[in-house]
Amino acid sequence: MKYAHDEGVVTDGMVPVCWPVTYASLGGRHFLSKGMILDVTPAGLHVAGTVPVEIGMRLHLWGDPPAKPEPIDIRATVVWVEGHEFRLDFQSLEVNDRQWLIEFLAEAQTQLLLPQAA
């Protein structure tokens, strides 16, 4: 599939991607930064960023996934951090963004699980 890594393996509903994203703090420590979404699940995202974050931090993220006609707008909470990589659980996702994500994940999992033609 052209929107997920060809070498990707789906585990626990995670689909590997490589989508640029901008993120900002919704709390007391204000910043604006760029990052890369590394994988998506129905519940959240795995991101590599340029500004360190902390567990419990609430972030606003937006970007343009290649398969989506309009930008995605996400509010999420940091649940895991290792260096500049972090996992987010969705806090708020617009209905059309959630529907698009569900369809994307279903298609990606189907494509990644199909046997490769030799």
N, CA, C and O atoms as a GROMACS GRO file, in nm:
protein
  472
    1MET      N    1   0.085  -0.117   0.000
    1MET     CA    2   0.000   0.000   0.000
    1MET      C    3   0.089   0.122   0.000
    1MET      O    4   0.189   0.125   0.071
    2LYS      N    5   0.055   0.223  -0.077
    2LYS     CA    6   0.145   0.336  -0.090
    2LYS      C    7   0.145   0.431   0.029
    2LYS      O    8   0.233   0.516   0.039
    3TYR      N    9   0.048   0.420   0.122
    3TYR     CA   10   0.041   0.511   0.235
    3TYR      C   11   0.100   0.452   0.362
    3TYR      O   12   0.114   0.522   0.462
    4ALA      N   13   0.133   0.325   0.361
    4ALA     CA   14   0.197   0.261   0.474
    4ALA      C   15   0.329   0.202   0.425
    4ALA      O   16   0.346   0.173   0.307
    5HIS      N   17   0.422   0.186   0.518
    5HIS     CA   18   0.551   0.129   0.479
    5HIS      C   19   0.532  -0.007   0.417
    5HIS      O   20   0.457  -0.089   0.470
    6ASP      N   21   0.598  -0.033   0.304
    6ASP     CA   22   0.587  -0.163   0.239
    6ASP      C   23   0.636  -0.275   0.329
    6ASP      O   24   0.585  -0.387   0.324
    7GLU      N   25   0.737  -0.244   0.412
    7GLU     CA   26   0.792  -0.347   0.499
    7GLU      C   27   0.717  -0.355   0.631
    7GLU      O   28   0.755  -0.434   0.718
    8GLY      N   29   0.614  -0.275   0.647
    8GLY     CA   30   0.540  -0.266   0.773
    8GLY      C   31   0.471  -0.395   0.812
    8GLY      O   32   0.431  -0.475   0.727
    9VAL      N   33   0.458  -0.412   0.939
    9VAL     CA   34   0.386  -0.526   0.994
    9VAL      C   35   0.282  -0.471   1.090
    9VAL      O   36   0.313  -0.387   1.175
   10VAL      N   37   0.159  -0.518   1.076
   10VAL     CA   38   0.052  -0.471   1.163
   10VAL      C   39   0.056  -0.550   1.293
   10VAL      O   40   0.048  -0.672   1.291
   11THR      N   41   0.069  -0.479   1.406
   11THR     CA   42   0.064  -0.543   1.536
   11THR      C   43  -0.026  -0.459   1.625
   11THR      O   44  -0.015  -0.337   1.629
   12ASP      N   45  -0.115  -0.526   1.697
   12ASP     CA   46  -0.208  -0.458   1.789
   12ASP      C   47  -0.280  -0.342   1.722
   12ASP      O   48  -0.305  -0.240   1.786
   13GLY      N   49  -0.315  -0.356   1.595
   13GLY     CA   50  -0.389  -0.252   1.525
   13GLY      C   51  -0.304  -0.135   1.481
   13GLY      O   52  -0.357  -0.039   1.424
   14MET      N   53  -0.173  -0.140   1.505
   14MET     CA   54  -0.085  -0.030   1.463
   14MET      C   55  -0.052  -0.045   1.316
   14MET      O   56  -0.017  -0.153   1.268
   15VAL      N   57  -0.065   0.066   1.244
   15VAL     CA   58  -0.030   0.067   1.103
   15VAL      C   59   0.085   0.167   1.085
   15VAL      O   60   0.067   0.286   1.114
   16PRO      N   61   0.201   0.123   1.038
   16PRO     CA   62   0.313   0.214   1.019
   16PRO      C   63   0.286   0.311   0.905
   16PRO      O   64   0.238   0.272   0.798
   17VAL      N   65   0.316   0.438   0.929
   17VAL     CA   66   0.301   0.544   0.829
   17VAL      C   67   0.421   0.637   0.841
   17VAL      O   68   0.506   0.619   0.927
   18CYS      N   69   0.426   0.735   0.757
   18CYS     CA   70   0.530   0.837   0.763
   18CYS      C   71   0.466   0.969   0.718
   18CYS      O   72   0.481   1.010   0.603
   19TRP      N   73   0.395   1.032   0.811
   19TRP     CA   74   0.320   1.154   0.781
   19TRP      C   75   0.377   1.272   0.859
   19TRP      O   76   0.387   1.264   0.982
   20PRO      N   77   0.415   1.380   0.792
   20PRO     CA   78   0.458   1.499   0.864
   20PRO      C   79   0.342   1.559   0.942
   20PRO      O   80   0.227   1.556   0.897
   21VAL      N   81   0.372   1.614   1.058
   21VAL     CA   82   0.269   1.672   1.144
   21VAL      C   83   0.326   1.793   1.217
   21VAL      O   84   0.446   1.799   1.246
   22THR      N   85   0.241   1.888   1.246
   22THR     CA   86   0.277   2.002   1.330
   22THR      C   87   0.204   1.981   1.462
   22THR      O   88   0.088   1.939   1.463
   23TYR      N   89   0.271   2.010   1.574
   23TYR     CA   90   0.205   1.993   1.702
   23TYR      C   91   0.238   2.109   1.795
   23TYR      O   92   0.344   2.170   1.786
   24ALA      N   93   0.143   2.136   1.884
   24ALA     CA   94   0.155   2.246   1.979
   24ALA      C   95   0.099   2.203   2.113
   24ALA      O   96   0.013   2.115   2.120
   25SER      N   97   0.147   2.264   2.218
   25SER     CA   98   0.100   2.236   2.352
   25SER      C   99  -0.035   2.304   2.375
   25SER      O  100  -0.058   2.417   2.330
   26LEU      N  101  -0.124   2.235   2.445
   26LEU     CA  102  -0.252   2.294   2.485
   26LEU      C  103  -0.248   2.335   2.631
   26LEU      O  104  -0.349   2.379   2.686
   27GLY      N  105  -0.133   2.320   2.695
   27GLY     CA  106  -0.121   2.350   2.838
   27GLY      C  107  -0.035   2.470   2.865
   27GLY      O  108  -0.026   2.563   2.785
   28GLY      N  109   0.028   2.467   2.983
   28GLY     CA  110   0.106   2.580   3.030
   28GLY      C  111   0.237   2.604   2.957
   28GLY      O  112   0.279   2.718   2.942
   29ARG      N  113   0.303   2.497   2.911
   29ARG     CA  114   0.432   2.512   2.841
   29ARG      C  115   0.405   2.526   2.692
   29ARG      O  116   0.391   2.426   2.621
   30HIS      N  117   0.398   2.648   2.644
   30HIS     CA  118   0.360   2.674   2.506
   30HIS      C  119   0.478   2.652   2.410
   30HIS      O  120   0.589   2.700   2.435
   31PHE      N  121   0.451   2.581   2.302
   31PHE     CA  122   0.549   2.561   2.196
   31PHE      C  123   0.476   2.520   2.070
   31PHE      O  124   0.360   2.478   2.074
   32LEU      N  125   0.544   2.532   1.959
   32LEU     CA  126   0.497   2.487   1.828
   32LEU      C  127   0.612   2.411   1.765
   32LEU      O  128   0.725   2.461   1.763
   33SER      N  129   0.586   2.291   1.715
   33SER     CA  130   0.695   2.208   1.665
   33SER      C  131   0.649   2.122   1.548
   33SER      O  132   0.530   2.110   1.521
   34LYS      N  133   0.745   2.063   1.482
   34LYS     CA  134   0.720   1.970   1.371
   34LYS      C  135   0.760   1.830   1.416
   34LYS      O  136   0.845   1.812   1.503
   35GLY      N  137   0.696   1.730   1.354
   35GLY     CA  138   0.728   1.592   1.385
   35GLY      C  139   0.684   1.502   1.271
   35GLY      O  140   0.646   1.548   1.163
   36MET      N  141   0.689   1.373   1.298
   36MET     CA  142   0.649   1.272   1.200
   36MET      C  143   0.564   1.168   1.272
   36MET      O  144   0.606   1.112   1.374
   37ILE      N  145   0.445   1.142   1.219
   37ILE     CA  146   0.362   1.033   1.272
   37ILE      C  147   0.422   0.903   1.217
   37ILE      O  148   0.435   0.886   1.096
   38LEU      N  149   0.458   0.812   1.308
   38LEU     CA  150   0.524   0.687   1.271
   38LEU      C  151   0.426   0.571   1.259
   38LEU      O  152   0.447   0.481   1.178
   39ASP      N  153   0.320   0.572   1.339
   39ASP     CA  154   0.215   0.472   1.323
   39ASP      C  155   0.086   0.525   1.382
   39ASP      O  156   0.085   0.614   1.466
   40VAL      N  157  -0.024   0.466   1.335
   40VAL     CA  158  -0.157   0.506   1.381
   40VAL      C  159  -0.233   0.382   1.425
   40VAL      O  160  -0.211   0.272   1.375
   41THR      N  161  -0.324   0.402   1.520
   41THR     CA  162  -0.416   0.300   1.567
   41THR      C  163  -0.553   0.364   1.578
   41THR      O  164  -0.565   0.486   1.564
   42PRO      N  165  -0.656   0.287   1.604
   42PRO     CA  166  -0.787   0.348   1.625
   42PRO      C  167  -0.790   0.439   1.748
   42PRO      O  168  -0.876   0.526   1.758
   43ALA      N  169  -0.697   0.418   1.842
   43ALA     CA  170  -0.698   0.493   1.967
   43ALA      C  171  -0.597   0.607   1.974
   43ALA      O  172  -0.609   0.695   2.059
   44GLY      N  173  -0.496   0.606   1.884
   44GLY     CA  174  -0.394   0.709   1.897
   44GLY      C  175  -0.283   0.700   1.794
   44GLY      O  176  -0.295   0.635   1.690
   45LEU      N  177  -0.173   0.769   1.826
   45LEU     CA  178  -0.061   0.786   1.733
   45LEU      C  179   0.073   0.763   1.802
   45LEU      O  180   0.084   0.778   1.924
   46HIS      N  181   0.173   0.728   1.724
   46HIS     CA  182   0.312   0.723   1.768
   46HIS      C  183   0.384   0.830   1.687
   46HIS      O  184   0.381   0.827   1.564
   47VAL      N  185   0.448   0.924   1.754
   47VAL     CA  186   0.508   1.041   1.688
   47VAL      C  187   0.654   1.053   1.727
   47VAL      O  188   0.692   1.024   1.840
   48ALA      N  189   0.736   1.096   1.632
   48ALA     CA  190   0.872   1.140   1.660
   48ALA      C  191   0.871   1.291   1.640
   48ALA      O  192   0.835   1.340   1.534
   49GLY      N  193   0.911   1.364   1.743
   49GLY     CA  194   0.904   1.509   1.737
   49GLY      C  195   1.038   1.575   1.758
   49GLY      O  196   1.139   1.509   1.783
   50THR      N  197   1.038   1.706   1.749
   50THR     CA  198   1.162   1.783   1.767
   50THR      C  199   1.166   1.855   1.901
   50THR      O  200   1.272   1.900   1.944
   51VAL      N  201   1.052   1.866   1.968
   51VAL     CA  202   1.046   1.925   2.102
   51VAL      C  203   1.002   1.817   2.199
   51VAL      O  204   0.902   1.750   2.175
   52PRO      N  205   1.076   1.797   2.308
   52PRO     CA  206   1.038   1.692   2.403
   52PRO      C  207   0.903   1.723   2.469
   52PRO      O  208   0.869   1.839   2.493
   53VAL      N  209   0.829   1.617   2.498
   53VAL     CA  210   0.701   1.629   2.567
   53VAL      C  211   0.703   1.544   2.692
   53VAL      O  212   0.797   1.467   2.714
   54GLU      N  213   0.599   1.556   2.775
   54GLU     CA  214   0.591   1.480   2.899
   54GLU      C  215   0.459   1.405   2.906
   54GLU      O  216   0.359   1.448   2.848
   55ILE      N  217   0.460   1.293   2.976
   55ILE     CA  218   0.338   1.216   2.996
   55ILE      C  219   0.232   1.306   3.060
   55ILE      O  220   0.260   1.381   3.153
   56GLY      N  221   0.111   1.297   3.008
   56GLY     CA  222   0.000   1.377   3.058
   56GLY      C  223  -0.021   1.507   2.984
   56GLY      O  224  -0.126   1.570   2.997
   57MET      N  225   0.077   1.548   2.905
   57MET     CA  226   0.066   1.672   2.828
   57MET      C  227  -0.044   1.658   2.723
   57MET      O  228  -0.058   1.553   2.661
   58ARG      N  229  -0.122   1.764   2.704
   58ARG     CA  230  -0.224   1.765   2.599
   58ARG      C  231  -0.170   1.842   2.479
   58ARG      O  232  -0.119   1.953   2.494
   59LEU      N  233  -0.182   1.782   2.360
   59LEU     CA  234  -0.129   1.843   2.239
   59LEU      C  235  -0.237   1.861   2.134
   59LEU      O  236  -0.336   1.787   2.130
   60HIS      N  237  -0.217   1.961   2.049
   60HIS     CA  238  -0.300   1.983   1.930
   60HIS      C  239  -0.208   1.950   1.812
   60HIS      O  240  -0.098   2.005   1.801
   61LEU      N  241  -0.254   1.860   1.724
   61LEU     CA  242  -0.176   1.819   1.608
   61LEU      C  243  -0.257   1.843   1.482
   61LEU      O  244  -0.379   1.828   1.482
   62TRP      N  245  -0.189   1.880   1.375
   62TRP     CA  246  -0.255   1.892   1.246
   62TRP      C  247  -0.155   1.861   1.136
   62TRP      O  248  -0.035   1.886   1.150
   63GLY      N  249  -0.207   1.807   1.028
   63GLY     CA  250  -0.122   1.769   0.916
   63GLY      C  251  -0.205   1.726   0.798
   63GLY      O  252  -0.328   1.730   0.803
   64ASP      N  253  -0.137   1.684   0.693
   64ASP     CA  254  -0.202   1.644   0.568
   64ASP      C  255  -0.160   1.503   0.530
   64ASP      O  256  -0.068   1.486   0.450
   65PRO      N  257  -0.227   1.400   0.586
   65PRO     CA  258  -0.194   1.264   0.541
   65PRO      C  259  -0.213   1.253   0.390
   65PRO      O  260  -0.307   1.312   0.337
   66PRO      N  261  -0.127   1.181   0.321
   66PRO     CA  262  -0.130   1.176   0.175
   66PRO      C  263  -0.263   1.128   0.116
   66PRO      O  264  -0.299   1.169   0.005
   67ALA      N  265  -0.335   1.043   0.186
   67ALA     CA  266  -0.458   0.986   0.130
   67ALA      C  267  -0.583   1.065   0.168
   67ALA      O  268  -0.693   1.027   0.130
   68LYS      N  269  -0.567   1.174   0.242
   68LYS     CA  270  -0.683   1.249   0.291
   68LYS      C  271  -0.696   1.381   0.216
   68LYS      O  272  -0.599   1.455   0.206
   69PRO      N  273  -0.816   1.411   0.164
   69PRO     CA  274  -0.833   1.533   0.084
   69PRO      C  275  -0.818   1.663   0.164
   69PRO      O  276  -0.778   1.765   0.107
   70GLU      N  277  -0.851   1.662   0.294
   70GLU     CA  278  -0.833   1.783   0.373
   70GLU      C  279  -0.748   1.752   0.496
   70GLU      O  280  -0.734   1.635   0.533
   71PRO      N  281  -0.692   1.854   0.560
   71PRO     CA  282  -0.604   1.831   0.676
   71PRO      C  283  -0.678   1.758   0.790
   71PRO      O  284  -0.800   1.766   0.803
   72ILE      N  285  -0.599   1.688   0.870
   72ILE     CA  286  -0.653   1.622   0.988
   72ILE      C  287  -0.623   1.710   1.109
   72ILE      O  288  -0.516   1.771   1.116
   73ASP      N  289  -0.716   1.717   1.203
   73ASP     CA  290  -0.706   1.803   1.321
   73ASP      C  291  -0.730   1.716   1.444
   73ASP      O  292  -0.838   1.659   1.460
   74ILE      N  293  -0.630   1.706   1.530
   74ILE     CA  294  -0.633   1.610   1.641
   74ILE      C  295  -0.599   1.680   1.772
   74ILE      O  296  -0.514   1.768   1.777
   75ARG      N  297  -0.668   1.640   1.876
   75ARG     CA  298  -0.631   1.677   2.013
   75ARG      C  299  -0.605   1.544   2.084
   75ARG      O  300  -0.686   1.452   2.077
   76ALA      N  301  -0.490   1.534   2.152
   76ALA     CA  302  -0.450   1.406   2.211
   76ALA      C  303  -0.369   1.430   2.338
   76ALA      O  304  -0.318   1.539   2.363
   77THR      N  305  -0.357   1.323   2.417
   77THR     CA  306  -0.282   1.327   2.542
   77THR      C  307  -0.162   1.233   2.532
   77THR      O  308  -0.175   1.120   2.485
   78VAL      N  309  -0.046   1.280   2.576
   78VAL     CA  310   0.077   1.200   2.575
   78VAL      C  311   0.066   1.091   2.683
   78VAL      O  312   0.040   1.121   2.799
   79VAL      N  313   0.085   0.964   2.642
   79VAL     CA  314   0.075   0.853   2.737
   79VAL      C  315   0.207   0.776   2.753
   79VAL      O  316   0.219   0.693   2.842
   80TRP      N  317   0.304   0.804   2.668
   80TRP     CA  318   0.433   0.733   2.673
   80TRP      C  319   0.537   0.822   2.607
   80TRP      O  320   0.508   0.886   2.505
   81VAL      N  321   0.656   0.827   2.663
   81VAL     CA  322   0.764   0.908   2.606
   81VAL      C  323   0.895   0.831   2.617
   81VAL      O  324   0.925   0.771   2.720
   82GLU      N  325   0.973   0.834   2.507
   82GLU     CA  326   1.109   0.782   2.508
   82GLU      C  327   1.191   0.873   2.418
   82GLU      O  328   1.182   0.864   2.296
   83GLY      N  329   1.270   0.959   2.478
   83GLY     CA  330   1.347   1.058   2.402
   83GLY      C  331   1.252   1.154   2.331
   83GLY      O  332   1.168   1.218   2.395
   84HIS      N  333   1.267   1.164   2.200
   84HIS     CA  334   1.180   1.252   2.121
   84HIS      C  335   1.064   1.177   2.057
   84HIS      O  336   0.990   1.234   1.976
   85GLU      N  337   1.046   1.050   2.094
   85GLU     CA  338   0.932   0.974   2.044
   85GLU      C  339   0.828   0.964   2.154
   85GLU      O  340   0.861   0.953   2.272
   86PHE      N  341   0.701   0.969   2.114
   86PHE     CA  342   0.593   0.963   2.212
   86PHE      C  343   0.468   0.903   2.151
   86PHE      O  344   0.447   0.908   2.030
   87ARG      N  345   0.384   0.847   2.240
   87ARG     CA  346   0.256   0.790   2.199
   87ARG      C  347   0.147   0.878   2.256
   87ARG      O  348   0.154   0.925   2.370
   88LEU      N  349   0.044   0.899   2.173
   88LEU     CA  350  -0.068   0.984   2.210
   88LEU      C  351  -0.197   0.904   2.203
   88LEU      O  352  -0.216   0.822   2.114
   89ASP      N  353  -0.287   0.928   2.298
   89ASP     CA  354  -0.423   0.877   2.292
   89ASP      C  355  -0.512   0.991   2.247
   89ASP      O  356  -0.502   1.103   2.297
   90PHE      N  357  -0.602   0.961   2.151
   90PHE     CA  358  -0.693   1.065   2.102
   90PHE      C  359  -0.780   1.116   2.216
   90PHE      O  360  -0.833   1.038   2.295
   91GLN      N  361  -0.792   1.246   2.222
   91GLN     CA  362  -0.882   1.314   2.314
   91GLN      C  363  -1.004   1.361   2.237
   91GLN      O  364  -1.118   1.346   2.280
   92SER      N  365  -0.976   1.418   2.120
   92SER     CA  366  -1.081   1.474   2.035
   92SER      C  367  -1.040   1.456   1.890
   92SER      O  368  -0.929   1.489   1.850
   93LEU      N  369  -1.134   1.403   1.812
   93LEU     CA  370  -1.111   1.381   1.670
   93LEU      C  371  -1.244   1.408   1.602
   93LEU      O  372  -1.344   1.344   1.635
   94GLU      N  373  -1.247   1.500   1.507
   94GLU     CA  374  -1.371   1.533   1.437
   94GLU      C  375  -1.431   1.407   1.375
   94GLU      O  376  -1.358   1.314   1.341
   95VAL      N  377  -1.562   1.405   1.361
   95VAL     CA  378  -1.633   1.288   1.308
   95VAL      C  379  -1.578   1.247   1.172
   95VAL      O  380  -1.554   1.128   1.149
   96ASN      N  381  -1.559   1.344   1.081
   96ASN     CA  382  -1.509   1.307   0.947
   96ASN      C  383  -1.365   1.256   0.954
   96ASN      O  384  -1.328   1.168   0.877
   97ASP      N  385  -1.282   1.311   1.045
   97ASP     CA  386  -1.145   1.262   1.061
   97ASP      C  387  -1.146   1.120   1.118
   97ASP      O  388  -1.068   1.035   1.073
   98ARG      N  389  -1.233   1.094   1.215
   98ARG     CA  390  -1.241   0.960   1.275
   98ARG      C  391  -1.287   0.858   1.170
   98ARG      O  392  -1.232   0.748   1.161
   99GLN      N  393  -1.387   0.894   1.090
   99GLN     CA  394  -1.437   0.804   0.986
   99GLN      C  395  -1.328   0.775   0.883
   99GLN      O  396  -1.310   0.661   0.841
  100TRP      N  397  -1.255   0.880   0.842
  100TRP     CA  398  -1.146   0.861   0.746
  100TRP      C  399  -1.040   0.768   0.805
  100TRP      O  400  -0.989   0.679   0.736
  101LEU      N  401  -1.005   0.788   0.932
  101LEU     CA  402  -0.903   0.707   0.997
  101LEU      C  403  -0.945   0.561   1.005
  101LEU      O  404  -0.864   0.472   0.979
  102ILE      N  405  -1.070   0.535   1.040
  102ILE     CA  406  -1.120   0.398   1.048
  102ILE      C  407  -1.109   0.331   0.911
  102ILE      O  408  -1.064   0.217   0.901
  103GLU      N  409  -1.150   0.401   0.806
  103GLU     CA  410  -1.142   0.345   0.671
  103GLU      C  411  -0.996   0.324   0.628
  103GLU      O  412  -0.964   0.222   0.567
  104PHE      N  413  -0.910   0.420   0.659
  104PHE     CA  414  -0.767   0.407   0.626
  104PHE      C  415  -0.707   0.285   0.694
  104PHE      O  416  -0.638   0.206   0.630
  105LEU      N  417  -0.734   0.268   0.824
  105LEU     CA  418  -0.678   0.156   0.899
  105LEU      C  419  -0.728   0.022   0.846
  105LEU      O  420  -0.652  -0.073   0.834
  106ALA      N  421  -0.856   0.015   0.813
  106ALA     CA  422  -0.911  -0.109   0.758
  106ALA      C  423  -0.844  -0.144   0.626
  106ALA      O  424  -0.806  -0.259   0.604
  107GLU      N  425  -0.829  -0.046   0.538
  107GLU     CA  426  -0.764  -0.071   0.409
  107GLU      C  427  -0.617  -0.107   0.427
  107GLU      O  428  -0.567  -0.199   0.362
  108ALA      N  429  -0.546  -0.034   0.514
  108ALA     CA  430  -0.404  -0.060   0.537
  108ALA      C  431  -0.382  -0.199   0.593
  108ALA      O  432  -0.290  -0.269   0.549
  109GLN      N  433  -0.463  -0.240   0.689
  109GLN     CA  434  -0.446  -0.373   0.747
  109GLN      C  435  -0.473  -0.481   0.643
  109GLN      O  436  -0.403  -0.582   0.640
  110THR      N  437  -0.572  -0.461   0.559
  110THR     CA  438  -0.601  -0.556   0.452
  110THR      C  439  -0.481  -0.567   0.359
  110THR      O  440  -0.439  -0.677   0.325
  111GLN      N  441  -0.426  -0.452   0.316
  111GLN     CA  442  -0.314  -0.451   0.224
  111GLN      C  443  -0.188  -0.513   0.287
  111GLN      O  444  -0.116  -0.588   0.221
  112LEU      N  445  -0.161  -0.482   0.413
  112LEU     CA  446  -0.040  -0.532   0.478
  112LEU      C  447  -0.047  -0.681   0.508
  112LEU      O  448   0.056  -0.747   0.519
  113LEU      N  449  -0.168  -0.734   0.520
  113LEU     CA  450  -0.183  -0.875   0.553
  113LEU      C  451  -0.196  -0.964   0.430
  113LEU      O  452  -0.190  -1.086   0.442
  114LEU      N  453  -0.214  -0.904   0.312
  114LEU     CA  454  -0.222  -0.984   0.189
  114LEU      C  455  -0.088  -1.045   0.156
  114LEU      O  456   0.015  -0.979   0.173
  115PRO      N  457  -0.085  -1.170   0.110
  115PRO     CA  458   0.043  -1.228   0.068
  115PRO      C  459   0.099  -1.150  -0.050
  115PRO      O  460   0.026  -1.112  -0.141
  116GLN      N  461   0.227  -1.127  -0.048
  116GLN     CA  462   0.293  -1.053  -0.157
  116GLN      C  463   0.312  -1.144  -0.278
  116GLN      O  464   0.356  -1.258  -0.265
  117ALA      N  465   0.279  -1.092  -0.396
  117ALA     CA  466   0.300  -1.168  -0.521
  117ALA      C  467   0.450  -1.178  -0.549
  117ALA      O  468   0.524  -1.081  -0.531
  118ALA      N  469   0.493  -1.293  -0.593
  118ALA     CA  470   0.636  -1.313  -0.621
  118ALA      C  471   0.671  -1.265  -0.758
  118ALA      O  472   0.787  -1.274  -0.798
   0.00000   0.00000   0.00000
